[in-house]
Every structure is written in structure tokens, then in C-alpha cells.
């Protein structure tokens, strides 16, 4: 699908665009899968993946014009993407290759190919560089940083054990990541400026997917309760006071999202077989069901979420206002 304005697009896309804006997309209209929606940092658009042309490509939907445009033209499926902190660029993974481009799809530039598999990547909070899992001579995965302006690559970690599942603090000073360098999966904090790594003590078994809160003081993560990668619970850790709390009692909860004000978390769960999502306070109180489906992204003002629902191959996206 080429980049077109809404005036030249098929009628069905106009209808779909209006229904999306109203927060409802009937499954009957979802002729193609629509996956992994994410708000732009200014909240005026969102990006998502769709297989409309047979391969999964990256698309952008603009709320003001109700228009959808294809951004990527990769030869293989686009697997994942990230908005830059200022919303001017998008970073995506396809066929083991990381590509960065303008948020309107212009000026695509390949950064690297097959750094590791699986591939983890994200933007540095300042937006000048990206962080990604990089291959070592030993065949394991370290975490590297690539400056997009001078194209320098720097190892943030260097260890025989694989280092993955990372998250930046909002100020870019701290870096949380997962590793089994002590014999079992654990979480670590790296002070980027001092190059000091410390293990986070007294965590439950199998902690993965750390996510910093907006205040940079709290860290949320999930822990594998039975070692089989099927029963996860959500925890929060106060990094200043080293206070650990189990937030969720429902096994089957997945990686949490922080609301922009940092006062609550959004948790997706499929413990009952179907996806649902909840709001909950960092201390585990006030659990409130918000809706059905899987919420992928919270609007920057915290008033609505992007939800993916529908069966395999027929997934669709809706905007849901929050109470």
C-alpha cells in the first residue's frame, strides 16, 4: 500500500478510520491483522503493524485526519518498532535488521543486521542513541549503545552470560537489565556514568522485563513463578528504600505499563484464557478492571489506551477511553 491521503484511499479505509476514532472497530471490518499499536509521544497519532499486503509492515494512523499510511516497505515481516522520545523517528526490526526512519516513513536508514537473536532494542531517553542486544565473540548477547550521529558503538555490558530485557531510567543515568550471570535469572542496575553494576537483592525467582516508573525511583517487573514461563506475577521495587511489593495475585499477568503520572500500573492478564486489562496501584491496592482485550499503549495524557483484540490473524485495534 502506498502513502496516500484519505481522499485517495478506498472507502473501507475511510469507514475504518472513523470507527477507530470513535473507539470501536467491528471484527467484520478487520480483513487484515492489526497488531502492537503504540501512541506517538504527542498523542496525535499511533503506529501499528498490519499484514494488509501479505507481509507485516509498519503503518501510522493520524487522529486529526483519520488517515492511515504505510510507513515501511521491508522485504520481510516487521516484527517490532519503537517511537523516538520526541516522536520524530521510528525504529523497527525486520528480518534481523534494525532500521530507523522519519515518523512519516521518509529517509529509512539501515543501522545493523543480525546483531543477536532474539533481538531487544530501545531508544535512549535523550533520543540521540539506541540500545540493543549485540553479539559477542563468545556467541552470547551483551547490551550495546549506538550513537546515531557519530555512529559509535559502545558495550554497556560485557559478560559470558547473556544480558537482555533492559529498561532506561527517565534521566538516562540508570539501566536495568536481566541476566543469569550468577547462575539463575536476576535483575541488575548499571550506573552508566560510573560504569558500576549492582545486583538487586532479595527478588523472587525468575524476574524479567523491568520497567522504570516515570519518577525513576520505582521499578516494576514480572517474575516467573514456576520456571515454565506461563505463570507470572507483577512486582514493584522502591529502589531508594529497597522495598519489594507483590502487586498482583493473579498468575498469568504480563509486563506492566506505568501510567504517565506514576501513580498506577496497567496490567494485562490472560489467566482466564481471554485477555483483560486492569489498573492497579504500585502497592497492589485498588485493582480495577478496565476492559477486555490487550492494552498495548497508554496515551500520554493517561485518559485512553490502545487495545488489541480479536482472534489470531483477525486482530484489530480500538481506542478506549478510561473512566
DOFI-295804 format. One record per residue (C-alpha): z, y, x; residue number from 1. Coordinates in Angstrom, 2 decimals. Example, Ala and Ser with C-alpha at 12.3 -4.5 7.8 and 13.67 -1.06 7.14 Angstrom:
BEGIN
+---------+---------+---------+-----+
:      c3 :      c2 :      c1 : num :
+---------+---------+---------+-----+
:    7.80 :   -4.50 :   12.30 :   1 :
:    7.14 :   -1.06 :   13.67 :   2 :
+---------+---------+---------+-----+
END
This chain:
BEGIN
+---------+---------+---------+-----+
:      c3 :      c2 :      c1 : num :
+---------+---------+---------+-----+
:    0.00 :    0.00 :    0.00 :   1 :
:   -1.00 :    3.33 :    1.47 :   2 :
:    1.08 :    6.50 :    1.49 :   3 :
:    0.24 :    8.21 :   -1.81 :   4 :
:    1.76 :   10.83 :   -4.04 :   5 :
:    2.88 :    9.85 :   -7.52 :   6 :
:   -0.21 :   11.44 :   -9.03 :   7 :
:   -2.43 :    8.80 :   -7.43 :   8 :
:   -0.18 :    5.79 :   -7.90 :   9 :
:   -0.63 :    3.05 :  -10.52 :  10 :
:    1.01 :    3.69 :  -13.86 :  11 :
:    3.51 :    0.86 :  -13.41 :  12 :
:    5.00 :    2.62 :  -10.37 :  13 :
:    5.45 :    5.81 :  -12.36 :  14 :
:    7.33 :    3.87 :  -15.03 :  15 :
:    9.38 :    2.03 :  -12.41 :  16 :
:   10.20 :    5.31 :  -10.66 :  17 :
:   11.51 :    6.91 :  -13.86 :  18 :
:   13.57 :    3.82 :  -14.72 :  19 :
:   15.02 :    3.74 :  -11.22 :  20 :
:   16.04 :    7.38 :  -11.52 :  21 :
:   17.75 :    6.64 :  -14.83 :  22 :
:   19.67 :    3.84 :  -13.16 :  23 :
:   18.01 :    0.88 :  -14.83 :  24 :
:   15.14 :   -1.36 :  -13.84 :  25 :
:   14.43 :   -4.33 :  -16.14 :  26 :
:   13.70 :   -7.58 :  -14.36 :  27 :
:   10.34 :   -7.71 :  -16.16 :  28 :
:    9.13 :   -4.82 :  -14.03 :  29 :
:   10.27 :   -6.38 :  -10.75 :  30 :
:    7.00 :   -8.14 :   -9.91 :  31 :
:    8.00 :   -7.99 :   -6.24 :  32 :
:   11.31 :   -8.32 :   -4.49 :  33 :
:   13.14 :   -5.11 :   -3.57 :  34 :
:   15.92 :   -5.58 :   -1.04 :  35 :
:   18.61 :   -3.87 :    1.04 :  36 :
:   18.49 :   -0.31 :   -0.36 :  37 :
:   20.16 :    2.44 :    1.69 :  38 :
:   20.70 :    6.12 :    0.86 :  39 :
:   19.39 :    8.78 :    3.18 :  40 :
:   22.19 :   10.85 :    4.76 :  41 :
:   21.37 :   13.82 :    2.46 :  42 :
:   21.32 :   11.60 :   -0.65 :  43 :
:   17.88 :   12.84 :   -1.76 :  44 :
:   16.08 :    9.54 :   -1.14 :  45 :
:   16.66 :    5.92 :   -0.34 :  46 :
:   14.78 :    3.33 :    1.70 :  47 :
:   14.37 :   -0.33 :    0.83 :  48 :
:   12.36 :   -3.45 :    1.68 :  49 :
:    9.67 :   -4.88 :   -0.61 :  50 :
:    7.08 :   -7.65 :   -0.34 :  51 :
:    4.53 :   -5.97 :   -2.62 :  52 :
:    1.72 :   -6.51 :   -0.10 :  53 :
:    2.82 :  -10.06 :    0.75 :  54 :
:    4.98 :   -9.13 :    3.76 :  55 :
:    8.26 :   -7.27 :    3.58 :  56 :
:    7.69 :   -3.65 :    4.53 :  57 :
:    9.86 :   -0.54 :    4.51 :  58 :
:    9.49 :    1.86 :    1.57 :  59 :
:   11.01 :    5.19 :    0.61 :  60 :
:   11.87 :    6.40 :   -2.90 :  61 :
:   12.38 :   10.17 :   -3.45 :  62 :
:   14.64 :   11.14 :   -6.34 :  63 :
:   13.16 :   14.59 :   -6.91 :  64 :
:    9.54 :   13.48 :   -7.25 :  65 :
:   10.22 :    9.90 :   -8.49 :  66 :
:    7.63 :    8.76 :   -5.93 :  67 :
:    7.59 :    5.68 :   -3.74 :  68 :
:    5.69 :    5.39 :   -0.48 :  69 :
:    5.21 :    2.64 :    2.07 :  70 :
:    6.54 :    3.67 :    5.47 :  71 :
:    5.97 :    0.69 :    7.76 :  72 :
:    2.79 :   -1.28 :    8.42 :  73 :
:    4.21 :   -4.10 :   10.51 :  74 :
:    2.27 :   -7.31 :   11.11 :  75 :
:    5.39 :   -9.38 :   10.32 :  76 :
:    8.21 :   -9.00 :    7.80 :  77 :
:   10.56 :   -6.07 :    8.31 :  78 :
:   14.00 :   -7.68 :    8.42 :  79 :
:   16.40 :   -4.76 :    8.59 :  80 :
:   16.48 :   -0.98 :    9.04 :  81 :
:   18.86 :    1.93 :    9.70 :  82 :
:   18.67 :    5.66 :    8.89 :  83 :
:   19.41 :    8.00 :   11.78 :  84 :
:   22.61 :   10.06 :   11.29 :  85 :
:   20.63 :   13.23 :   10.41 :  86 :
:   18.12 :   11.35 :    8.23 :  87 :
:   15.08 :   12.44 :   10.26 :  88 :
:   14.21 :    8.97 :   11.56 :  89 :
:   14.33 :    5.29 :   10.63 :  90 :
:   14.86 :    2.36 :   12.96 :  91 :
:   13.63 :   -1.07 :   11.87 :  92 :
:   13.32 :   -4.63 :   13.14 :  93 :
:   10.16 :   -6.71 :   12.65 :  94 :
:    9.12 :   -9.84 :   14.49 :  95 :
:   11.83 :   -9.29 :   17.10 :  96 :
:   10.55 :   -5.76 :   17.82 :  97 :
:   12.59 :   -2.60 :   17.29 :  98 :
:   10.54 :    0.39 :   16.13 :  99 :
:   11.63 :    3.98 :   15.48 : 100 :
:    9.63 :    6.38 :   13.30 : 101 :
:    9.96 :    9.62 :   11.37 : 102 :
:   11.56 :    9.26 :    7.94 : 103 :
:    8.16 :    9.85 :    6.30 : 104 :
:    6.61 :    6.97 :    8.27 : 105 :
:    4.88 :    9.15 :   10.89 : 106 :
:    4.96 :    8.65 :   14.66 : 107 :
:    6.07 :    4.98 :   14.87 : 108 :
:    7.11 :    4.02 :   18.40 : 109 :
:    8.00 :    0.54 :   19.62 : 110 :
:   11.20 :    0.50 :   21.62 : 111 :
:   11.56 :   -3.11 :   22.76 : 112 :
:   10.57 :   -6.65 :   21.88 : 113 :
:   12.74 :   -9.77 :   21.57 : 114 :
:   15.93 :   -8.38 :   23.12 : 115 :
:   18.00 :  -11.22 :   21.57 : 116 :
:   18.07 :  -13.45 :   18.54 : 117 :
:   19.86 :  -12.79 :   16.26 : 118 :
:   19.41 :   -9.05 :   16.65 : 119 :
:   22.10 :   -6.46 :   15.96 : 120 :
:   21.34 :   -2.75 :   16.20 : 121 :
:   22.55 :    0.65 :   15.03 : 122 :
:   22.41 :    4.36 :   15.83 : 123 :
:   24.94 :    6.16 :   17.98 : 124 :
:   26.78 :    8.70 :   15.75 : 125 :
:   25.13 :   11.61 :   17.58 : 126 :
:   21.65 :   10.20 :   16.87 : 127 :
:   20.35 :   10.54 :   20.41 : 128 :
:   20.55 :    6.84 :   21.25 : 129 :
:   20.65 :    3.39 :   19.69 : 130 :
:   22.90 :    0.41 :   20.32 : 131 :
:   21.52 :   -3.10 :   20.27 : 132 :
:   22.27 :   -6.66 :   21.36 : 133 :
:   20.47 :   -7.28 :   24.65 : 134 :
:   19.63 :  -10.49 :   26.51 : 135 :
:   21.29 :  -11.24 :   29.82 : 136 :
:   20.07 :  -13.32 :   32.76 : 137 :
:   22.54 :  -15.94 :   31.58 : 138 :
:   20.78 :  -16.09 :   28.21 : 139 :
:   23.75 :  -14.65 :   26.32 : 140 :
:   23.97 :  -11.40 :   24.37 : 141 :
:   25.60 :   -8.23 :   25.65 : 142 :
:   25.58 :   -4.86 :   23.92 : 143 :
:   23.33 :   -2.17 :   25.35 : 144 :
:   22.67 :    1.50 :   24.65 : 145 :
:   19.19 :    3.05 :   24.86 : 146 :
:   18.71 :    6.80 :   25.12 : 147 :
:   15.66 :    7.74 :   23.05 : 148 :
:   14.95 :   10.88 :   25.07 : 149 :
:   15.15 :    9.71 :   28.69 : 150 :
:   14.61 :    6.00 :   27.78 : 151 :
:   17.51 :    4.82 :   29.94 : 152 :
:   19.16 :    1.50 :   29.05 : 153 :
:   22.87 :    1.02 :   29.80 : 154 :
:   25.03 :   -2.05 :   29.32 : 155 :
:   28.14 :   -1.26 :   27.28 : 156 :
:   29.45 :   -4.82 :   27.74 : 157 :
:   28.83 :   -7.42 :   30.43 : 158 :
:   30.35 :  -10.86 :   29.90 : 159 :
:   29.20 :  -14.52 :   29.84 : 160 :
:   30.30 :  -14.81 :   26.20 : 161 :
:   28.04 :  -13.27 :   23.51 : 162 :
:   29.13 :   -9.82 :   22.23 : 163 :
:   27.95 :   -8.92 :   18.72 : 164 :
:   28.92 :   -7.41 :   15.32 : 165 :
:   29.62 :   -3.88 :   16.51 : 166 :
:   30.60 :   -0.55 :   14.94 : 167 :
:   30.96 :    3.01 :   16.32 : 168 :
:   33.84 :    5.31 :   15.55 : 169 :
:   32.60 :    8.51 :   13.86 : 170 :
:   33.22 :   10.59 :   17.01 : 171 :
:   31.32 :    8.15 :   19.23 : 172 :
:   34.31 :    7.60 :   21.53 : 173 :
:   35.26 :    4.09 :   20.46 : 174 :
:   33.21 :    0.99 :   19.93 : 175 :
:   34.47 :   -2.10 :   18.06 : 176 :
:   32.75 :   -5.43 :   18.57 : 177 :
:   33.22 :   -9.16 :   18.15 : 178 :
:   33.22 :  -11.76 :   20.92 : 179 :
:   34.55 :  -15.22 :   21.75 : 180 :
:   35.20 :  -14.30 :   25.38 : 181 :
:   38.78 :  -15.62 :   25.10 : 182 :
:   37.69 :  -18.97 :   23.68 : 183 :
:   37.58 :  -18.03 :   20.00 : 184 :
:   36.11 :  -15.19 :   17.93 : 185 :
:   38.08 :  -11.96 :   18.27 : 186 :
:   37.66 :   -8.19 :   17.92 : 187 :
:   37.74 :   -5.72 :   20.81 : 188 :
:   37.78 :   -1.96 :   21.26 : 189 :
:   35.80 :   -0.26 :   24.00 : 190 :
:   36.59 :    3.30 :   25.06 : 191 :
:   33.08 :    4.42 :   26.02 : 192 :
:   34.19 :    7.33 :   28.21 : 193 :
:   36.86 :    5.42 :   30.13 : 194 :
:   34.98 :    2.08 :   30.09 : 195 :
:   38.17 :    0.30 :   29.05 : 196 :
:   38.11 :   -2.76 :   26.78 : 197 :
:   41.17 :   -3.99 :   24.94 : 198 :
:   41.67 :   -6.86 :   22.55 : 199 :
:   43.02 :   -6.11 :   19.09 : 200 :
:   46.24 :   -8.18 :   18.80 : 201 :
:   47.59 :  -10.40 :   16.03 : 202 :
:   44.43 :  -10.63 :   13.93 : 203 :
:   43.69 :  -13.51 :   11.54 : 204 :
:   41.32 :  -16.27 :   12.75 : 205 :
:   37.58 :  -15.57 :   12.87 : 206 :
:   37.42 :  -11.74 :   12.48 : 207 :
:   33.85 :  -10.35 :   12.30 : 208 :
:   31.90 :   -7.32 :   11.07 : 209 :
:   34.23 :   -4.42 :   11.97 : 210 :
:   33.59 :   -1.11 :   10.17 : 211 :
:   35.30 :    2.15 :   11.15 : 212 :
:   36.69 :    4.37 :    8.41 : 213 :
:   35.46 :    7.99 :    8.24 : 214 :
:   38.77 :    9.14 :    9.81 : 215 :
:   38.19 :    6.89 :   12.85 : 216 :
:   41.79 :    5.65 :   12.64 : 217 :
:   41.29 :    2.64 :   10.40 : 218 :
:   39.11 :   -0.41 :   10.88 : 219 :
:   38.02 :   -2.78 :    8.12 : 220 :
:   36.68 :   -6.27 :    8.83 : 221 :
:   36.32 :   -9.71 :    7.31 : 222 :
:   37.89 :  -12.92 :    8.61 : 223 :
:   36.59 :  -16.46 :    8.25 : 224 :
:   39.42 :  -18.30 :    6.53 : 225 :
:   38.31 :  -21.90 :    7.09 : 226 :
:   35.92 :  -21.67 :   10.04 : 227 :
:   32.99 :  -22.76 :    7.86 : 228 :
:   31.52 :  -19.27 :    7.26 : 229 :
:   31.94 :  -19.50 :    3.49 : 230 :
:   35.43 :  -18.19 :    2.69 : 231 :
:   36.01 :  -14.65 :    3.90 : 232 :
:   38.77 :  -12.17 :    3.16 : 233 :
:   38.87 :   -8.42 :    3.88 : 234 :
:   41.47 :   -6.81 :    6.15 : 235 :
:   42.21 :   -3.29 :    7.33 : 236 :
:   43.88 :   -2.30 :   10.58 : 237 :
:   45.59 :    1.02 :   11.31 : 238 :
:   44.61 :    1.45 :   14.95 : 239 :
:   47.32 :    4.03 :   15.64 : 240 :
:   50.27 :    2.11 :   14.21 : 241 :
:   48.72 :   -1.37 :   14.66 : 242 :
:   49.47 :   -2.15 :   11.02 : 243 :
:   47.37 :   -5.01 :    9.63 : 244 :
:   46.85 :   -5.47 :    5.89 : 245 :
:   45.04 :   -8.15 :    3.93 : 246 :
:   43.12 :   -6.13 :    1.37 : 247 :
:   41.54 :   -8.88 :   -0.72 : 248 :
:   42.99 :  -12.09 :   -2.08 : 249 :
:   39.59 :  -13.34 :   -3.25 : 250 :
:   37.92 :  -15.73 :   -0.85 : 251 :
:   34.21 :  -15.04 :   -0.82 : 252 :
:   34.47 :  -11.29 :   -0.24 : 253 :
:   31.90 :   -9.84 :    2.15 : 254 :
:   31.68 :   -6.97 :    4.63 : 255 :
:   33.26 :   -3.88 :    3.05 : 256 :
:   31.85 :   -0.35 :    2.81 : 257 :
:   34.05 :    2.72 :    3.17 : 258 :
:   33.76 :    5.45 :    0.55 : 259 :
:   32.93 :    8.81 :    2.19 : 260 :
:   36.45 :   10.18 :    1.64 : 261 :
:   38.00 :    7.14 :    3.35 : 262 :
:   40.46 :    6.59 :    0.51 : 263 :
:   38.97 :    3.36 :   -0.77 : 264 :
:   36.64 :    0.50 :    0.06 : 265 :
:   33.77 :   -1.11 :   -1.79 : 266 :
:   33.78 :   -4.91 :   -1.59 : 267 :
:   31.01 :   -7.28 :   -2.65 : 268 :
:   32.02 :  -10.80 :   -3.65 : 269 :
:   30.28 :  -13.93 :   -4.85 : 270 :
:   33.41 :  -16.03 :   -5.18 : 271 :
:   32.44 :  -16.97 :   -8.76 : 272 :
:   28.81 :  -17.75 :   -7.92 : 273 :
:   27.34 :  -14.39 :   -9.00 : 274 :
:   27.58 :  -11.09 :   -7.12 : 275 :
:   30.10 :   -8.48 :   -8.27 : 276 :
:   31.45 :   -5.39 :   -6.53 : 277 :
:   34.85 :   -3.71 :   -6.56 : 278 :
:   36.66 :   -0.61 :   -5.41 : 279 :
:   40.00 :   -1.18 :   -3.67 : 280 :
:   42.45 :    0.92 :   -1.66 : 281 :
:   42.91 :    0.18 :    2.07 : 282 :
:   46.38 :   -1.20 :    1.38 : 283 :
:   44.99 :   -3.74 :   -1.11 : 284 :
:   46.12 :   -1.99 :   -4.27 : 285 :
:   44.09 :   -0.73 :   -7.22 : 286 :
:   41.33 :   -3.35 :   -7.24 : 287 :
:   38.79 :   -2.27 :   -9.89 : 288 :
:   35.56 :   -3.98 :  -10.82 : 289 :
:   32.66 :   -1.50 :  -10.73 : 290 :
:   29.70 :   -3.67 :  -11.71 : 291 :
:   27.58 :   -6.78 :  -11.33 : 292 :
:   25.07 :   -7.33 :   -8.54 : 293 :
:   25.42 :   -6.50 :   -4.86 : 294 :
:   26.09 :   -2.88 :   -3.90 : 295 :
:   24.34 :   -2.08 :   -0.62 : 296 :
:   24.88 :    1.65 :   -0.16 : 297 :
:   27.26 :    4.38 :   -1.36 : 298 :
:   25.81 :    7.85 :   -2.00 : 299 :
:   27.07 :   10.48 :    0.49 : 300 :
:   28.99 :   12.23 :   -2.31 : 301 :
:   30.62 :    8.95 :   -3.38 : 302 :
:   29.55 :    9.21 :   -7.04 : 303 :
:   26.95 :    6.42 :   -7.20 : 304 :
:   25.76 :    3.27 :   -5.47 : 305 :
:   22.52 :    1.40 :   -4.91 : 306 :
:   22.77 :   -2.09 :   -6.38 : 307 :
:   20.54 :   -5.11 :   -5.78 : 308 :
:   20.38 :   -7.75 :   -8.50 : 309 :
:   18.05 :  -10.47 :   -9.79 : 310 :
:   17.17 :  -13.96 :   -8.59 : 311 :
:   15.55 :  -14.92 :   -5.28 : 312 :
:   12.09 :  -13.38 :   -4.95 : 313 :
:   12.70 :  -11.17 :   -8.02 : 314 :
:   15.43 :   -8.90 :   -6.68 : 315 :
:   15.39 :   -5.33 :   -7.96 : 316 :
:   17.28 :   -2.13 :   -7.31 : 317 :
:   19.20 :    0.19 :   -9.60 : 318 :
:   21.22 :    3.37 :   -9.18 : 319 :
:   24.65 :    3.02 :  -10.76 : 320 :
:   26.89 :    5.97 :  -11.47 : 321 :
:   30.57 :    5.30 :  -10.73 : 322 :
:   33.38 :    6.02 :  -13.12 : 323 :
+---------+---------+---------+-----+
END
